[in-house]
Amino acid sequence: MEVGLYGAISLHQAGRSVSGPAAEGYATAAAVLFDETCGTVPLSELIWLLLHRPPPPPPQWLGGLTYAAETLAFAQATDQEALASAATRQIMNQLKGFGLQREQAR
């Protein structure tokens, strides 16, 4: 559960650092991950975890998504359209594993 909680927080933060479809993808992925791993956990328990336990090491998939968000944020800040386009494609391909098609079909 802790990996899901901290993963959802990291995805949300990554989405706030970029703009466009990647930002929406990160926000949706964060919501899906949170709902699937923490959706039925009482809020008081989630707050206790955040206050009393350090974050676990990030899984490999999260490191890749975080790096891609940093790359996209840099590309957007420096107006490098080719890099931004490539980073956005990479992000959207990586986010497909979060069931975003299922969420969009609703």
N, C-alpha and C positions, 0 to 999 in steps of 0.2 A: 504494500500500500504506500509506503514512504517513497519508493521510486516513482510511482504514479503521481503522487502529490507534488513532489519536487519537479518531476518532469513536466507536469501541467503548468506549474509556475514558470519554469524556464521557457517553455513554448510560448506562453503568454507574453513574457518579457521580450522574447525574440520578435514576436509579431508587432510589438509596440516600437521596435527599433527600425522597422522598414515600412514601406508603403506599397499600395497596389494589391494585386491578387495574392502575393505571398503573405502579406499581413493578414488578409482574410483567412488564408489557409492555415496559418499558425494559430489564429484565434479559434478556428473551428477544431483543429487538432487538439488544442489545449482543452477545450470544452469536452470533446469526446473522451480524451484520456482521463480527465477528472471524473466525468460521469461513470465511466467503466470501472475505475479503481477506487474512487472515494465517494461516489454518489449516495451510498447508503450509510456512510459513517457519520455519526453525530458531529456537528460543528465544534463542540467543545473538545472532542478528541483530536480533531484536525488542528485546532489552535494549540493544544497541548503538545502535539508532535512538532509543530513549527517553533514553539518556544523552548522546548527541552531537549530536542535531539538535533544533532548536526545533519546536514544533508548527506545522503549516501553518495558514493562516487557515481557520476553520471554514466549511464549505459552508452555503448558505442554509437547507437543510432542517434542519441541525443547530442553527442559531441559533433556528429556530422551535420545535424540540423542547425546547431548553434554556430558552427563555423560558416555554413552557407548564409546564415542571417547576417553575420558580421561582414562577409564578403559583399552581400547585397547592400547593406547599409553604407559601406565604403563606396561602392559603385554609384549609388544614388546621390551620395553627398558630393562626389567629384564629377558627376555628369558623365560617367562612362557607360554609355548605353549598351554596348556589346557585352560588357562584363555583367551589367545588371540583368540583361536578357538571359544570359547563360546561367547566372545564379538563380534567377526566378524559375527557369526550367528545371534545374537541379532540385530546388526546394519542392516544387510541385510534384516531381517524380517521387521524392522521398516521402512526401506527405500522403501519397496514395495508400499507404499501408495503414492509415488510421481510420479507414472506413468512411472517408469523406463522401464517396459516391452513395453510400447508404444514407448518410445524413441529407445529401442533396436531393435524394429521391423522395423524401417525405413531403 
